[in-house]
Each structure stands twice: as structure tokens, then as C-alpha cells.
Amino acid sequence: MNKAKDTLQHTPRLTDFRRIVVKVGSSLLVDAKAGRLNEAWLASLAADLAALHSGKRDLLVVSSGAIALGRTVLKLPAGPLELEDSQAAAAVGQIALARTWTEALSRHGITAGQVLVTLGDTEERRRYLNARSTIDKLLEWRAVPVINENDTVATSEIRYGDNDRLAARVATMVSADLVVLLSDVDGLYDAPPVTTSSARHIPRVERITPEIEAMAGAAGSGLSRGGMQTKIEAAKITTGAGTHMVIASGHIDHPLDAIATGARCTWFLAAGNPVTARKKWIAGSLEPRGTLFIDAGAVTALRRGNSLLPVGVARIEGEFARGDAVIIRGPDGAEIGRGLSAYDAEDAQKIRGRSSADIDTILGFSGRAEMIHRDNLVVGRE
């Protein structure tokens, strides 16, 4: 059982969660004054990640730092960069960033995988599914995906602008149940703590109200594109998707262990969990593009919690693409459920009624064994 479901009843612990996204900002990874990587701090964070990884948890890192590392390697002067300069610095920095994480994690026997994304990769359905599939496979192989906004091609019109919201989007993409934002501050305060000595720390937020949003301040770091405002926006994204979030200080060694042992931080709690939120989204928020009619055996299998296999599909109606929502109906035409198709309508027609083992021969490529995976399936009133 996923213990994260019960975290509204107590102060959460990192060990409550099975899939965790950790966001690391540029100001933590790179020492701007010295113009170099914070190697000792990164080593301590890698040790924390390794400890969680050894507990069979899925870990993902959303890491800033490509531009900061690139300008360090290129010895660019301090100050704002033009867009083209930022993109070119990122091209150099992404190599350095990937090497940095590879070396830090490999010391603990962990493989790192680099994933570069843009806003479109989480907004356009096919690219979203491709990115999700790649990350899922890395996690299946027990690798740690290190994800960064692709600053070499992102522009001011399409970029996230901060990795807080990128971490939130990635978390919803992969159905993570926790996002950890390692920050310049140790959580949310009711006033800016730098300028207000009486500022009160908020350890727990069960619902994001206008009052909570009003507490957010502006960005405080020259390297960071974020700030408390973007962290609140990230919290709205994550908690709306059933994912918990915690803001904690990254300006200490072993920051994840510090959270685990009770260091000051702010928890944003979700009312549900990622699976429940995703099922609700599939059932009620997506317009179906087609219909799959299934046989009695498939109806029984779905009601037992199984995926829908091609062999159980008798007839297909509609034009839909991979990742589109479809209605599932039984032999009598009654609606059994809804789900996201792993195939477009043309390929689905070719493999309906056939064994999953025949997919490679029929389509000429190794597709998914399921027409609709149970994670993308809502049956009845589930």
C-alpha cells in the first residue's frame, strides 16, 4: 500500500513515498562567486539520493545549472545574458551538467540518464507520452533520470522560466507522489524573512488559499529564475494532481537527510494521490475520440483490474491518435470504462482480436502489449 495516501493525518516523511522528484537550483549547484561547482555539497546530496534509492524508491532529479555551468566553462562575464548567449552557454553547460550528475551518482553505483525537455514535451500529447515512456523505462532499469529544460532551443515565449514548475510538470507526467524543492529558503513564511524579523514559518499547507498565495515573494537569487511565487504555482500544479510537495533549504549538507530528520521545511499536502487524480482526469476531463467494443472475457479481465489486451477487442469505431481517450463498451454496448489508447486507430484496427505476441509481426515494430494499460484505464465508477 502507498502510505502517502494517509499523509494528511500526520507530518509526512520521505520514506512514505515511492516516487520522488527532487529539484535542484542553479544557486545550490554552482558557486557564483567562485565560478565553480559546489562539489562537496553535491556529493552529500548524491549520498542522500543513494540512501533513498537503496530503499527501492524511484528517484528523478530536475536540475538547473546548464547555463550557469556553461558560462563558468566559457568564462563569460557576470550579468544578464542575451537569449542567444544563454542558449549557447547551455549547449556547453549541458555536457558539464550531465557529466557532473553521472560522476556524482556513479560513486554509489547508480546510473544517471539525461532527459532534456521543453514546455511542448509536457503539453503536446504524443511528445508527453514519449517522454513519459522514456522516463518510465529508465526507472524500470533503476536509473535516475536527470531532467533539465532544454535551454539550447527554448525561447522566452515557450520556456518554463523556472525549474520549480518544470519539476511539478514532470511529477504529474510520471505520477510521482512527492516533489522536493531544494531552495534558498527553508519554506514558506507569512512575510519575507529577509526583511521581516517577525516573519512566521508555515510548516504545513493543507490547501492553497488566496492568503497563502499572498505570502509569496519575489526571486531572491541572481542565478535563480524562480522565487516563492513560482513555488506556490508549482504547489498548485502538484497538489491538484494528487502529488505532495515540500520546500526545504538546500544550503546545508545532506539536505534530504535533514528533511527526513525533522529540519524546518514546508509541506504542501494533496487531498488525493496521483493515481486517483489521473483516473479522475481520464474519466471526466478528456473528450473521447473513439470507441472500443470488447468481448465478455475482456470485460471480466478489466473488472479484475487487468489491462485491456488487443485480443479482447472485437470492434473499433472512430479516428483517434495514440494517447487519445476512448470509450470502452461491452458486447451489449454498455459503457465499461474509459482509457488512453496505446495505439492510433489504424494500428489498433490491425491488431484487434490478435495476441500481443503477434504485434511485432503485424505492425513491423514492437509496440506495447496492452491496447490500454491499467494505469491509463478507468472502469465503472473507479
Secondary structure, DSSP 4 states (H G I P E B T S, - for coil): --GGGGGGGS---GGG-SEEEEEE-HHHHEETTTTEE-HHHHHHHHHHHHHHHTTT-EEEEEE--HHHHHHHHHTPPSS---HHHHHHHHHHHHHHHHHHHHHHHHTTT--EEEEEE-THHHHSHHHHHHHHHHHHHHHHTT-EEEEEE-TTT--TTTS-SSHHHHHHHHHHHTT-SEEEEEESSSSEESS-TTT-TTPPEE-EESS--HHHHHT------SS-S--HHHHHHHHHHHHHTT-EEEEEE-SSSSHHHHHHTT-SEEEE--SS-HHHHHHHHHHHTS---EEEEE-HHHHHHHHTTPPBPGGGEEEEEE---TT-EEEEE-TTS-EEEEEE-SS-HHHHHHHTTS-GGGHHHHHSS---S-SB-GGGEEETT-
